[in-house]
Amino acid sequence: MNVFRILSFLSILNIHFLFSQNADNEIVFVGKLNRYDTIPPQKIENAKLRVWYEFSHPVKYEKEEIIRKDTMALVAGDNYSMYYDWFRESKYKNLISQLDGAKKTTKEIIYNSFHIFSDIAVDQKRLSEFTLNRENAQILKNRTANLIITTDLDDSDIVSEKLYWLDEKISPQQWQFMEEEETEILGYLCQKAVCRFQGRNYTAWFTLDIPINDGPYKFYGLPGLILKIEDSEKLFQFTAIGLEQLTNVEIVSDHKKDFIICTPEQYKTVKKRIQETNVLYYSQDETLFVTKRRIPVVYKSIEMD
């Protein structure tokens, strides 16, 4: 099948617009949310396909476990792909527009402890939150080199942001095919395969009709695109909800020297801090008061090993 089917429907997120034809000369950035200075980004590859996945995962907030659902996107070319939060850019712009309004009249920024900040911020109309309630991480796969690069953005300082870079040599998962089982997803006939990855057992459904050996997150290596994958406990589920054939779309990246290189253990620490941080700021006269507060949230790790 040479033409990708396009699914169009309304959901509670009102994301039916996702499945329209892509705009000409679109650029998908790895790094700074489309914001770079004088050095242009590096071109990686032209993309051929975009897939949207609903990512369901458990989050514990104030001791209550809830299921969070995010819309993720996979943009894939012949050798590379990038996996990211589809609403990452729009979530960021909403936060930044509020902060930029406060900065326009600011001549000084003062960081306080939360206790001191609470005494200062008496007028609730001037109190704003800068939550990091979005997924800034991006996963860039080089499938020919078995290289997976995770980049992340920590902008909790408001004034200066930090970019992190993690290199991992991860070969394709060791898949076992269950040829007798088939299902249909988005109108595509899918076959079943299973694997074990980072301490969890997974079941994947892939289609030979789209011969791209890729999938969401760090999963790849099957003879067709993965349209659904979940662990045996059904804690982490990735389900394709739309497909789009791409033209004139480039995957580009900021330069590696702009990132802080970290190990897997260092990145786990960084990620935990980002997920738990809530920034509050208060504008008074020409001064912007800022503090950080820990959010009582725990994200269950998808990787156990």
N, C-alpha and C positions, 0 to 999 in steps of 0.2 A: 504494500500500500504506500504510494508516494506522497499523497496529500494528507496532512495531519488533520484529523477532525477537530473542530472547535466547539467546545461545550459552552453554552450560554444559559445562565440561570440566575435567579435572584436568591440571595441568602441573607441571613441576618446582618452580615457585614456589607451587604449591597455591593458585591464585587463582580457583578455581571460585566462591568466595563473592562475587566481584565482580558477578556477573550477577543478583543477587537484586533485589527491588524496593527502591527507596530509602526511607530513613526519613523520617518527616514532619518538616517545618520544618528541613531541613538547610541549613547555611550553608557556602558555599565562599568562603574568604578569599583576598584578594590582599594579601600583606604578611607579617604577623608570626606565622604559624602559629597562628592562633586566639588570640593573646595580645595584648590591647590594654588600655589603662588606663581612664581616665574618659571619653574621647571615643569614642562608638560608631562603628563603621565606616559608610561610605557605601554605601547600596544602589545597585547598578548595574542589575541586571535579573534577572527570573526565568528560570531555565534550563529547557529543555525536553528536552534529550538529553544523555546522557553516553556517550562512546566511549572504550574502552580500546585503546591501541596498544602493541605491542611495538616498542620503538625499539632497533635494532641499530646500533652505531657502533664505530669502531676506537679503541683506547687503547693507547699504548705505555708499558709499565711495565718499568723497568730494562732498556731496549733491546729488550724483547720485545713485539711487537705482538699484542694479543689483541682479540677481539670482545666488547664488553660489551653486555648486553641489559638494558634498563630497561623497566618498565611505566609508561607515561604515560597521562594522562587528559585528555580534552577535554570541557569542559562548555559547552554552547552554548545561547543563547537566540535571539530574533528578530534582534538587532542586535549582540550581544556574545558573546564566548566567552573561556574561560580554559583554558590548556594548562599542565599541571604534572605533576610526579612523583607518581604515585598513592600511593607509600609514603613520601612526604616527611614526613608527620606522624608515622607510627609509628617511622620511623628516628630522628627527632628526640627523640621521647619516650623511647626506649630509652637514648639518650645522656644526656639531661637527668636521668633518674632516677638514673643512676650518679653524675653530678656533684652533684646535690642531696644525695645521701647524704653525700658528702665535705664539702659546704658546711655541713652542720648543726653540725659541731663546729669550724668554722673561724672564727677571729677576725681573721686576717690573710692576705692573698694576696700572694705574692712572685713576681715574674717574673724568671727567670734565663736566661742563655745556655744552650744545650744542653750545653756542656762542664761548666759548674758544676752544672747540674741532674743530669747523669749521676753526679757524685760524691755528690750528696745522696740520690738515689733508689736506695738500696742494698737495700731490702726490696721485692722484686718484687711481694709481695702488696698493697702500697699503691700500686703504679704503675698508672695507668689512661690510656687514650688517648681523645681526643675528636677523632675523624677527621671531616672534612667530606665523607665519601664518600657524598654524596647530592646530588641536584639541587635546589637551593633556588630556582632561577630559575622565574618564572611569566611566561607570555606572555598578555597581555590584548589581544584584538582588538576594535576598534570598526569593524565592517565597513562601516558607512554613511559613516564619516568617513575611511576608509582609514588609520586610525591604529593602530599596534601599540605597546603599552607593555610593556617588559620590566622586571620588578622582581626584585631579588635580595637575599638576606640573607647578611651576613657576620657570623658569631658566633664567630669565632676568638679573640676577646678573652676569652671565657667570661663576664666580668662585664657587658660592654655589647655590644650588637649594633648593626650598621649596616645600614640599608636603602637600596638604590640604585634609582634610577628612570631609565629610558631611554625617551624618546619617539622614534618613527620614523614618518614618513609613507611608507607602503609601499602602493602600489596593488596590486590583484590581479595575479597573474602573467599574462603574455601567453600564454594557452593555445592550443595547436593541437590540434584534435580528430582522433582516428584512428577514425572511425566504423565502419570495417570490422572492428575488433578488439573482442572482448568476453570477459569472464571472469566467474566467480562467486566472491564472497567473502562469507562468513557467510550464504550462501543468497540473497544479493542479486546480481542481474545488474548488472555494472559495465561502463562504457565507458572507453576509453583516451584520455588526453590527455597532451601533452608540453609542457614549458616550459624556459626557462633562468632560473635565479635565483641571484644572488650567486656567479657564476662556475662553476656546475655545471649540467649538463643532467639533467632529471628526467622520469620517467614516472609518471603517476598513474592510478589506477583509481577512478572515482567512480560512484555510483548515483543515478539519477533518482528512485528509490523513496523516498529521504529528501531532500526538496528544501531542504536547508540548505547554503548556499554556503560551507562551511567545511572545515577539515581540520587535521591536526597541525602543530605548529610555526607558521611564518608563512605557510603555504600556505592560499589561499582563492580564491574567485572563480569556481568551476565551478558549473554548474546543479544540482549534487547533492553530497552528502557524500563526501569523499575517504576511501576505506577502505584504500587502499594507495598509497604513493609511495616511490620510490627513485631515487637518482642513477645515472647511466650506469655508474659503476664499482662500484655496489652496496656502497659504503662506508657509506652512511646509508640505512637502510630503516625505514619506519614501516608497520606492518601491523596493521589492526584485529583485535582478538581478542574483543571483546564490545561490546554495545550495551544501553542502558537508557533507557527513556522516563521522564522525571522529572516529579514534581509537588511543589509546595511546597519548591522548592530555590531559594535566592537566591545570586546572585554579589554579594559585597560587597568593599569595599576600605578599607584604612587611608587616611588623608588624605595628600595629596601632600606637605604640609608636613613630614610625618614622614620623608620620604625625602631622600637626597642625590641631586640631579639631576646626571646625567653625560652626556657625549657618547659616541658609539660607541667612539671610541679609548680614552677613560677607562674605559669599561665592560670593554673587552677586557683592560686591565691588571688591573682589579679581579677579573674572572673567573679570570684565570690565577693570581692570588695565592690565591684561595679554593680552586681545584682542587689546588694544590700544597701546601697547608698541613695539617700534622698537629700537633695540640695534645696535649702530654703533661702530666699533673698528678700530684702526689705529696702525699699527706696525711700529716703528721707532727705529733702533738700537736694544737695548735690553729692550725697554719699549713698553708696550701695553696701548694705550690710549682708554678709553671707555666712551661713553655717551649714554643717552637714549632720544628718541624722541617720541612724541605722534603721532600716525597714525590717520588721519582724517577718521576713520571708525566707523560705528555704526551698531551693530548686533541687529536686532529686537528680543526681548525675546520671546521664545516659551511659557513661563509661564507668564500669566497675573495676576493671583491671588497670 
